[in-house]
């Protein structure tokens, strides 16, 4: 039987590499002033779209004004905004569907108005991709076939 574990050509043909001190490497040469890849002021930032923080209704996705008042309702679907489904602590997989550990009792229903002391509206960061206002759904559909 052969001493080599694998009989394919190329596998450790030279044998094991000797271990010892590594040869010294030269430090890299400085670049010529005309061949720099970035300005002296620093790297250039890419042209990214702006971003803004938005609060939306959990039922219909309507954009809401901050701060959310205790008796506010969504102007589109009419659901109470000071409710569990619009809270940042709402999590359907957590105990009593809330991530707050100090919660002592289950709050039901989740889309009804409540006066929870832990309420904080759920906000997301969205890109500013359009102009002043979003186009209507009908207009966006018609623009697909122009």
C-alpha positions in Angstrom: 0.0 0.0 0.0 1.2 3.5 -0.9 2.3 6.0 1.8 0.2 8.7 0.1 -3.4 8.9 1.3 -4.7 10.1 -2.0 -3.4 8.8 -5.3 -4.5 11.8 -7.5 -1.7 13.6 -9.2 -0.8 17.0 -7.8 -1.7 16.3 -4.2 1.4 17.1 -2.2 3.7 16.2 -5.1 6.5 18.3 -3.6 6.2 16.8 -0.2 5.6 18.7 3.0 6.7 22.3 3.2 9.7 23.0 5.5 8.9 25.1 8.5 11.3 27.8 9.5 11.7 31.6 9.7 9.9 33.5 7.0 12.0 35.8 4.7 11.8 39.5 5.4 9.4 41.4 3.2 10.1 44.9 1.9 7.7 47.7 2.9 5.5 48.9 0.1 6.7 51.8 -1.9 4.8 55.1 -1.6 2.6 56.0 -4.5 3.3 58.8 -6.9 1.3 62.0 -6.2 -0.5 61.9 -9.5 -1.7 58.3 -9.1 -3.8 58.6 -6.0 -7.2 57.0 -6.2 -9.0 59.4 -3.9 -8.9 63.1 -3.2 -6.8 64.6 -0.3 -10.1 65.5 1.4 -11.0 61.8 1.8 -13.0 59.2 0.0 -16.0 60.3 -2.1 -19.4 59.4 -0.8 -21.8 57.8 -3.2 -24.9 59.6 -4.2 -27.5 57.9 -2.0 -31.1 58.7 -1.8 -32.3 60.5 1.3 -34.0 58.6 4.1 -36.7 59.7 6.5 -38.5 58.1 9.5 -42.1 57.2 8.9 -45.0 55.9 11.0 -47.6 53.9 9.1 -50.9 52.3 10.1 -50.6 48.6 10.8 -53.9 47.8 9.0 -53.8 49.8 5.8 -50.3 51.3 5.5 -51.5 54.9 5.6 -48.7 57.4 6.6 -49.4 58.9 10.0 -48.3 62.1 11.8 -46.0 61.9 14.8 -46.5 62.0 17.7 -49.6 59.7 17.9 -52.3 61.0 20.2 -54.1 58.7 22.6 -57.5 59.2 20.9 -56.2 59.3 17.3 -57.8 57.2 14.5 -56.5 56.3 11.0 -58.0 58.6 8.4 -58.2 55.9 5.8 -59.4 52.7 7.7 -60.6 54.1 11.0 -58.6 51.8 13.3 -57.4 53.2 16.7 -53.8 54.3 16.4 -52.9 54.1 20.1 -53.2 50.3 20.1 -50.9 47.3 20.4 -50.7 46.6 16.7 -49.1 50.0 16.1 -46.6 49.7 19.0 -42.9 49.0 18.6 -43.2 46.3 21.4 -45.8 44.3 19.5 -44.5 40.8 18.6 -46.9 38.0 17.8 -44.3 35.4 18.9 -43.8 36.8 22.4 -45.7 36.1 25.6 -49.0 38.0 25.5 -47.7 39.4 22.1 -45.6 42.1 23.8 -41.9 42.3 24.3 -42.1 44.3 27.4 -41.2 42.2 30.4 -43.1 44.4 32.9 -46.4 43.7 31.4 -48.7 42.0 34.0 -51.8 41.1 32.0 -52.7 40.3 28.4 -54.2 43.2 26.5 -57.1 42.2 24.1 -58.1 43.0 21.4 -54.8 44.2 19.9 -56.4 46.6 17.5 -58.5 48.5 20.1 -57.5 51.7 21.8 -55.7 51.2 25.1 -53.8 53.4 27.5 -50.7 51.2 27.9 -47.8 53.0 29.5 -45.3 51.2 27.3 -46.8 52.4 24.0 -44.3 53.8 21.5 -45.4 54.1 17.8 -43.6 51.7 15.4 -41.5 53.7 12.9 -39.5 52.6 9.9 -36.8 54.3 7.9 -37.8 54.6 4.3 -35.9 56.0 1.2 -37.1 59.2 -0.4 -37.5 57.9 -3.9 -40.2 60.0 -5.4 -41.1 63.6 -5.7 -43.3 65.6 -3.3 -46.2 63.1 -3.2 -46.6 59.5 -4.1 -48.6 58.9 -7.3 -52.0 57.3 -7.1 -52.2 53.5 -7.7 -54.2 54.1 -10.9 -51.5 56.5 -12.3 -48.7 54.0 -11.4 -50.6 51.2 -13.2 -51.2 53.4 -16.3 -47.5 54.3 -16.4 -46.6 50.7 -16.8 -48.1 50.5 -20.2 -46.9 53.8 -21.7 
